[in-house]
Amino acid sequence: MKLRLTVRKDIKGLVQEPFASTPTHWIGMGCHTDMLESTKMAVRNAIKFLNKRYGMDELDCYAFCSMAADLRVTQVADLAKGIHAMIPKSYFVGDNYAKKNTLLL
């Protein structure tokens, strides 16, 4: 299996923390020694991204994430506990979102 990492300088300001995407999901990440802090980091990361990418109000982003984001454990093997917030791109429908959903991070 090959893994390719790319530093995206063309999207400066869109994400500050670790963030990823697949063709179907946006993925906010959080990593901390405390699982609750990791979760908070992942959700805050997702909120910031949705606010900047889609222009949603931060409170709307928070409400959206509470209903739509699926939180998954990334790692627990060492001191760091990782969580990622999976946000389906399929929830953003219509012509005004079509181009925004194609960005791969």
C-alpha positions in Angstrom: 0.0 0.0 0.0 1.2 3.5 -0.8 0.4 6.6 1.1 1.0 10.1 -0.4 1.1 13.2 1.8 0.9 16.6 0.2 1.4 20.0 1.9 -1.3 22.2 0.4 -0.1 25.8 0.4 -2.9 26.8 -1.9 -5.5 26.5 0.8 -3.8 28.6 3.4 -6.3 29.8 6.1 -8.9 27.1 5.4 -7.5 24.7 7.9 -5.1 25.2 10.8 -5.2 21.9 12.5 -4.9 18.4 11.1 -7.7 17.9 8.6 -8.3 15.4 5.8 -10.9 14.6 3.1 -12.0 11.7 1.1 -14.3 11.8 -2.0 -17.2 11.3 0.4 -16.2 13.0 3.8 -14.5 15.9 5.4 -12.5 14.7 8.4 -11.6 16.9 11.4 -9.0 15.5 13.7 -8.0 15.8 17.3 -5.2 14.2 19.3 -4.5 14.6 23.0 -3.6 12.5 26.0 -7.3 12.9 27.2 -10.0 11.4 25.0 -12.5 14.1 25.8 -10.0 16.8 24.8 -9.3 14.9 21.6 -13.0 14.9 20.8 -13.3 18.6 21.5 -10.4 19.3 19.2 -11.9 17.3 16.4 -15.3 18.9 16.6 -13.8 22.4 16.9 -11.6 21.7 13.9 -14.7 20.6 11.9 -16.7 23.7 13.0 -13.9 26.0 11.9 -13.6 24.2 8.5 -17.4 24.3 7.8 -17.5 28.0 8.8 -14.7 28.9 6.4 -15.5 26.5 3.5 -19.3 26.9 3.4 -19.8 30.3 5.2 -22.0 28.8 7.9 -22.4 30.6 11.2 -20.3 28.9 13.9 -23.4 28.1 16.0 -25.1 26.5 12.9 -21.8 24.5 12.4 -22.0 23.3 16.0 -25.6 22.3 15.6 -24.8 20.6 12.3 -21.9 18.7 13.7 -23.9 17.5 16.7 -26.4 15.9 14.2 -24.3 15.0 11.2 -20.7 14.3 12.3 -19.8 10.7 13.1 -17.0 10.6 15.8 -14.5 7.7 15.4 -11.5 6.7 17.5 -8.3 7.0 15.5 -5.8 5.7 18.0 -5.4 4.6 21.6 -2.2 2.6 21.3 0.0 5.1 23.1 -0.4 8.1 25.3 -2.0 10.1 22.6 -5.7 9.4 22.0 -7.0 10.3 18.5 -10.5 11.1 17.4 -11.7 12.1 14.0 -15.0 13.7 13.1 -16.5 12.4 9.8 -18.7 14.8 8.0 -20.5 13.4 4.9 -20.2 15.7 1.9 -23.5 14.3 0.7 -25.3 16.6 3.1 -24.2 19.6 1.0 -26.4 19.4 -2.1 -27.1 21.8 -4.9 -25.2 23.7 -7.5 -23.8 26.2 -4.9 -22.0 23.3 -3.1 -21.0 21.1 -6.0 -17.6 22.8 -6.6 -16.9 23.1 -2.9 -17.4 19.4 -2.3 -14.7 18.3 -4.8 -11.8 19.8 -2.8 -9.4 17.0 -1.6 -7.1 17.9 1.3 
